[in-house]
Amino acid sequence: MLHSVARISILVAFVAVPASSVSWKASSRTLAPAKMVTANGSPAGQLFYVSTAGNDANNGTSVSTPWRTINKAMNSATPGSTVNILAGTYNERLTMGASGTPGNYITFQPYGFTVPASGCGGYSGNPCGGDQVILDYSYLGTVTDGVPFLVVNNISYVRIEGLTFQNFTTQEVNFVFNQGVRVDGTSSYIEFKYNKFLNNKDVGPHDGTSALGHFRVWGPASNIRVFGNEFGNIWSNYSETLTADLGSTNFTAENNWIHDTDGIGIDARNGANNYTIRGNRLEYNSIKRDGTIWYNSPAAAIYNDGGNTGIIERNYVSHCGVGFQALSEPGMPATHDVTVRNNVAQYCQIGVVLGTWYSDTDGSSVSNINIFNNTFYGNEVGLDIRPMMSATVTWENNIFANNGVSYANVLNRNPGNVNYNLYFGGTLGPGANVLTLDPLFTNAAGGDFSLQSASPAINAGDPNTLTNSAGTLDFAGNPRIQGGRIDIGAYEAQ
């Protein structure tokens, strides 16, 4: 079974915090013609068109002679071309059959698609311009055949943006592993941008016999970018929402909004390497809106299971089982060289776990983990220590504020190299150069953990910290380091 579930052995009472109300604008049809330059600024090339009123016998080269199916376009598009899909609901599982070339991506997008200067998609709250194009799979009923709704196999230089994939329902039968999006083989330089993945579910029992690999990148696929997408109401059962797997290289997940999922949000597993997980918003992963826990099994929002050489930075995590966790489940390769920096985790059961849940004594599978300049607020436990190669693990310049317990270490393990952390409103943690003063957040209740001008965290971090370890930008995207010395926490005062 291809799955991973982060287990939590410490039992803590989760206190539900009311969700903030967020108003999202709906996209509307535009009457403007398709642009000769794409929203990504790539050079104009051949334009193709798809419409629910089209015919695959057409040439697809004009609005008056469009193809009927997106699959036709995926097998007919040429390098540098843009496929403009007119508004409508399309009922088809897709297989990408054509590749672009370096500098000549094939782009699939709604007719009239544009990205405003302020951005769109993901958690921005801004709609992208252009037609509304929906791939709806409710017509399939419950799928048991293991066929994904989108396959990208041995394909390169393709961009898929602005589409909605929804209502895909699966249940595994006879160990047929179900998948939603599958990117594999030698695929490279594939971009998924500003799409929506909504209400895709595995409805099988939660007993290890059924799972949905909702969006999975399999090695040796490389240079896959997932940017500005929304993943909402995803039930993966014994899997994850967004996964880099099996040695995939240079995977990037950035500015995505992942919410209301039954389990793990983003997972780098089984040798996935040189990955970047940046600027994502994850909320209500394995924790329901009413505060109850899916399957009584809290899971990690951002998870490294046997991955290595990764950067996890500038992510916001709220109402999840575990905010961040790097370990190797049994049978997975070693976890090493992972940096978690400039993130915020609030209202989770545990903000971050250091070490493995799968042994009480052997920590050799977890090494070279760095936890720098994060803010952990209002979690039941701020940081939990488990077995690891402690001499290679460092956590410093972090703020632990108003957590039920700042620091847990029930096995009395060596916590690693600990320095310049701030603990306030909870229990004291270990380390030298500890601060215990109110960090003076701008508006913690409103989710703004930037520092007031009088904050004791300003210029109080490790004076030897360099930007190559802490990152050049803080959580808000502002430059590090200001004033000659790094601040403690996810934000740098400007």
N, C-alpha and C positions, 0 to 999 in steps of 0.2 A: 504493500500500500504506500503510495506516495503522499505522505502527509507529515505534518509536524504540529504539535500542540505544546506550547510552553506551559509547564505545570508550576503551580505555586504551592509550596509546602507549608508556608506560614499562613495561618488562618487569621484574617483580619476582618473587622466589620466594615463594610462599605457603606458610606453615607451618601445617598443620592443628592446631587446638587441640581437645582432646576436649570434646564437648558436655556441658553439665551435665544431669543427669537431672532431669526435671520430671514429677511425678506429677499427672495430671489426673483428677478425679472424674467419673464418668458420671452424667448426669441420670437420675432415676427418676420413674415415674408417681406423681402425687399423687391421692389420693381426695377431696381438698377440692373443693368446688364452685367454679365460676368466680367471680371477684370482681366486685362491682358497681362497684368503682373499679379502674381499670387500674393496672399496675405503675408507670406514669409519672405517676400522680396525677391524670389527667384525669377530668373529671366522668363519672359513670355515664350511659350512653345505651342505645340499643337493643342487645341482645345477640343475636348470631347464632352458629350452630354448624355445623361441618363434621365429617363422620366418614366413614371408609372403608366403614361400613355404612349410610350415608345414601342419600338419593335427591334429585336436583336438582328433582324435582316437589314436594318438601316445602316448608313455609314457612320452614324454617331457624331458627325462633325459639326452639327448645328442644332439650335434649339428646335428647329422644325423637323429634323431627322434624328431624333435621339434613339439610343438603345433603350431597351426595356429593363434590362437587369444590370446590377452592379457587377455581377460575375462576368458578364460579357466584357465590360470595361476592364476588369482586372486581368483578362486574358488578351486584350487587344491594345491597351495603352502602350505608348512608345516613350522612350527616355526623354525627359524634359517636358512631357505633356501634363496637362491638368484635366482631370475628369470632374466636371460640374454636375452634381446630382440635384435634380429639381425636387421641390417639396413633395412629400408623400410618405406613406408607410410601405416598406419593402419587406417581403417575406421570403428571405433566402439566406441560407448559410453560404459563407463566402470562402473562396480559395484564391489567394493571390497567385497569378501565373506569369506576370511580367516584371522585369527588373528595370530600374533606371541605371544610370552610370554616374561616376563621380562628377558633381556639379550639375547633374541633370536628373534630379529626383522626379519620379512620377507622383503626382499629388492627387488625392481623392478628397473632395470637399463639397459642401453644399453649394448650390448655385448662388452667386453673389456673396460668397463668404468673405468676411473682413474681420480683422482684429483691431479694436479701437486702441488709441494711444495708451489708455489706462489699463489695457489688458482685458482679458475675458476668460470665462471658463473656470474650472477648478473651484476654489473658494472665494474668487474675486467678487462675486455678486454681480458681475457685469455679463450681459449676454453678448455672444459673438454675433456679428452681422450675417445676414443671409437666410436662405430657406431652412426650414426645419425638416431634417431627413431622419427617419426612424427605421431602424431594423428591429422589427418586433417578432418574437419567437413564440408567442402564446399559441399560435396555430399548430405548433408541433406537439402540444400536450406535454407529457413528461418523457424526456429523452432518456433512452437507456443504451444507445448504440456507441457512445464514446466519441462521436463526431463533433468537433468544435464548431462554434458558429463563425469562427474566422481562423483560417490556417495560413501562415506565412512560412513556407518551407523552401530553403535554398534561394532566397530572394534578397536583393540588395537595392538600396537607394529608393525607398518608397516612403511616402508620407500619407497618413490617414488622419484626417482632422474634421472636427465639427459634427460628427455623426453620433447618433444615440443607438445603443444596443441594449435591448430591454426584454424582460419577461422570458428569459431562458430558464427552463425548469428541468432538472435532471434527477435521476436516481440510479446509482450504480447497481448493475445486475451481473452476476457471474464474473466479478472482478474486472469489469470493463470500466477503466478510470475515465470519468467524464471531464471534459475540458471546455472552456469558453473560447478564449483566444490562445492559440498555440503558435509560438515563434520558435523555429528550430532549424536543424541542419546547419548549413553554412550561411544562413541569413545574417546580414550586417547592414548597418546604417538604415535602420527602420525607425520611423518616428510615428508615435501616436500622440496627437496634440488636440486639446480642447474637446475631446469626446466625452460622452456620458455612458456609463454602464450602470443600469438601474434594474433592481428587482430580479436579479439572476440568482437562482437558488438550487441547492441540492436538498431534496426533501426526504432523503433516505434516513434511516435510524442512525442515531449517534452512537454506534457500537463498533466502529472500525471497518464496516463493510461498505461504506459509501462516502464519496468525496467529490467535490468539484474543484478542479484546478482552474480557477476562474480566469486568470490571466497569467500565463506561464511562459517564460523565456527559457529554452533549453539550450545548454551548450552543445556544440561549440559556437552557437550564435553569439554575435558580438556587436558592440556599439548600437545597442537598442535604447532609445530614449522615449520615456513616457512622461509627458509634460502637460500640466494644466487640465487634467481630466478629472471627472467626478465619478467615484465609485460609491453607489449608495444602495443600501438594503441588499447586501450580498451575503448569502448563506453558503459558505464553502464546506461546512460540516467538518470533515477531517482534513482540510487543506487550508489555503490562504487566499486572500483577495488578489494580491499582486506579488509575483514570485520570480526571482532570478535563480536558475537551477542548473545543476550538472555541469559546473565549470564554465558557465557563460561569463564573458569578459566585457568590461566597460559598459555595464548596465547603469542607466541613470533614471531615477524616479524623482521628479522635481515639480513642485507647485501643484501637486494633486490634492484633491479633497476626498478622503476615505472615511465614510461614516456609516453607522448603523450596520455593522457587520457582526457575524456570530463568532468570529475568531480572529486569527492573526491578520494584520493589515498588510504590511510589506515584509517580505522574507527574502534574505540572501542565503541560499543554502547549497549544500553538497558541492563545495568547491567554487561557487560563484566568487569572482575576484575582481579587484580594481573597480569596484562599484561606487556609486555616489547616490545617497538618499538625502535630498536637500529640499528644504522649504515646503514640505508637505504639511497638511493639516489632517490629523487623525482624531476622530472622536466617536465615542460609543462603539469601540471595538471590543467585543466579548462582554460588554456591559450594556444592558438595555436602558432605555430612557427612564424606566421606573426603578432603576438601581439594581434589579436582579441580574444574575450572571447566567449567560448562555451555558447550558449543559453542566452547570456547577463547576466549570473549568475555566478560570480566568486565563486569558491568552495575552501575548505581547502585541503591542501596536506595531513596533518596528523590531524585527527579529533577525539575528544572524545565527543560522544553524549550520555550522560547518563551512561558512564562507570565510573569506580572508581579504585583507588589504582593501578595506572599505572606509569611506567617510560618511558619517551620519550627522548632518549639521542643519541648524536653523529650522528644525521641525517643531510643530506645536502639537502636543498630545494631551488629550483630555478625556476623562471618564473611560479609562481602559484598564484591563487587568494589570499589565505591566507596561510602562512606557517604552523602555529600551532594554534589550537583552541580547547578549552575545555568548553562545555556547555551542557545543556539539552534542546532538542527540546520539544514542547508540548507533554505530555503523557509519556515522558521518566523519569526514576528515576533520583535522584539527582546526579550531578557530583561532586566528591570530591576526595581529596588525589591524585592529579596528579602532577608529577614533570616533567618539561621540562628543560633539562640541556645539556650543551656542544653541542648545535646544531648550524648550520649556515643556515640563510635564506637570500637569495639575489634576487633582481629583481622581487619581488612579489608585489601585490597591498598593502597587509598588512603583516608584518612579523609575528606578534602574536596578537591575540585578547584575552583579559581578561574579562570574563563576558558573559552574554547572549544577543543575538540579539532579543530574542522573548519577551522581556518586556523592557520598559523604566524605570520601578520603582522597580520591584521585583528581587532581586539578591539572594534569599535564596536557589535556586537550584544549585548554584555554590559556592564551598567553599574549603579551604585548597589546593590552587593551588600555586605552586612554579615555578618561572621562573629564573633559575640560570645559569650564565656563558655562555650565548649565544652570538653570533655575528649576528647582523642584518645590512646588507649592501645593499645600492642601492635600497631599497624598496620605494614605494610611501609613505607609512606610516610605521614607525618602530613598534610601539605598540599602540593598540587602547583599551581604557577602556570602558566597558559596565557594567551594573548592576551585582553585585556579593556581597558576604559577605566579604567586604573589609578587615576587621580586621584579616581574616584568609589567606589573599593572600599576597605573598611576591615576589618581583622581585628585584634582586640585582646582581652585578658583571657582568652586560651585557654591550656589546659595541653596540652603535647605530651610525653608520658612513655612511655619504653620502646618507642618506635617504631624500626624499623630505620633509617629516615631521617626526621628531623623535617620537612625542607623540601626540595622538589625544584623546580628552575627551569632546565631544560635549555636553554631559549631565552634565558636571561638577561633576562627581561622585568622591567619595573618591578613589584614585588610589591604596590604600592598603599600605603595608609596602615597602618603596622604599629606596634603599641605594646603594652607591658605584657603580653607573653606569657611563659610559663614553659616552658623546654626542659630536659628531664632524661632521661638514659638513652638518648640518641640524639644525632644531630648538632645543632649550633646553628642556629637560624633568625635572620632579620633583625629589625630594629626597635630602638627606643629602650626604655629601662627594662626590659631583659631580666632575668629571673631564671633561674638554672641550678641551683637547689637541689631536693632531693627534696621533692615536694609532700606527702608523708606522707598517702597515702590510708588510709582506715580498713581496707579489705581489698580491694585491687585484684585479687588472685587469685580472690576470690569475687564480683567484679563490683560491689563497693561503693566508689565513688570519692568519697564524702564525705570531708571533711578532718578529720584529727586536730586537737586543740586547739593543737598546736605547729606546725601547717603554716605555711610561709612564704607560702603563697598567700592567707592570710586578711588582709583589708584591704590587699591589695597591688595591686589593679586600678587602672585609670585613675580618679583622684579626681574627674574631671568626668563620669563615667558616671551617667546618669539611668535610672530604671526604665522610662521610655517607650522607651528603646532596648534595654536589657538584659532587659526583661520584669519583671513584678511578682513572679513566682515562679521559683524555681530548678528544677533537674531533678527534685528530690524533691517539688516542690509547696510548698516552704517560702518564706517571704517574702524577697525582695530589698528593700532593701539593709540589712544589719545592721552595727552598729558605726560607722556614718557613712561607710563607704567599701566599695565592692563587692569581693568576693573574686575571685580568678582561678579559672577553671574552671567546671564545670557546677553545682557545689554551693555554697551559701552557708552558712557555719557559723552555727549558731543559738545 
